[in-house]
Amino acid sequence: MDVKGVAFLARQTLAVQSFGEAAWKGFLAEQAKRDPLFGQPIMPVTRIPADAFLRLNEAFTQRFYSGDTKAYWQYGIKSAEYALGQGQLKTMFGKDDFRRFALFTPGIWKGYFTEGELTAQLHQNVVELRITGVPRPHIYFEYAVMGFAAGGLAYLGGGKEIRHEVLKGFSKGDQEVLYRFNLPV
């Protein structure tokens, strides 16, 4: 499984906005010693082996968030806010466009990862998002992707948090992820 460079660039944007360019460059230089790939320019279409990408995120989380894996959720939220507020999704969704955004989320998975699948099933005002087929289940994939969904839904709702429940997750030892989001009517 590979992770596309767009996911790396999202992490870079978050790091520079939160901690400054010097902190990011220093961190990245250290990571390049372990994974030389990170010493080279990474483009949106660059393929990064999932293990290297996960090591980068684990080290980033350790350095800047004291190892708290709940930070992965925040990475997803911040990525959604950026994408919808000033990035590639800004013109695609309007206020309260919850259902369309929820049904669009499988495309986000395909845009970031080369294996596994995210599916969305809509039942009236409930959407279930399921991640399956990930060769290396890791909490990053669960929290960052579901955080993106939660962050995007909240952004479209003017900042109101959208209630969700975790039915299955890598965080619970399951081999798949299943979240249920209750969309505003």
Steps between C-alpha positions, in 0.01 A plus 500: 500500500623845411390839623484776243709812547190713548468348851859597578439853374194528724718406799760752390240777476369416847852494645606831347177673607517359853872496581678705232707414198828465694349238734363304205826511304699390806262213563503395135882503488504255792245276328703501176785331690269204568299514177703672223179549301419796726821674396367532145227729367158339540234584246124433535534187283813364671444149633621452859513148645237483777755381758722806439199732512380345826849532653499868401161559661592306814819705537311825427238413758767409754692823442217750483214330689680297769405178320126550544345302213179701533697764312435293186134600535604865507712448187183390322294790632763758403538344154125522442487861618785588267356308202153652541612847606781574257603180327383271224146449639415866563269541203353148504281520810271761646376561852295207636600279202538206742364214293698584188821540702443169681446319170814668361729371778591171322670717238720647773627152587583428135678833475730418792554122507564228240338210686202445722161653448272753666130461431210724599141386549233760557174412681281809541701723738763236591815424306720198571862524393689170478871439433590149384787320330785693662804270492653664807221613734629797697319748720628783277277385212195484725543825688633718217233391252206503741633826644495640147137394463406646840692820431346543158147444627557744787651759263199479268271537802660824612722339763239288678641157588319212333418212735651165410550156644781253448367155415832346393853632485867421473513680836285217642701220340256446213619432145265763361361838600131591521375839620143625503447875464162662574454776246297811580159501334 
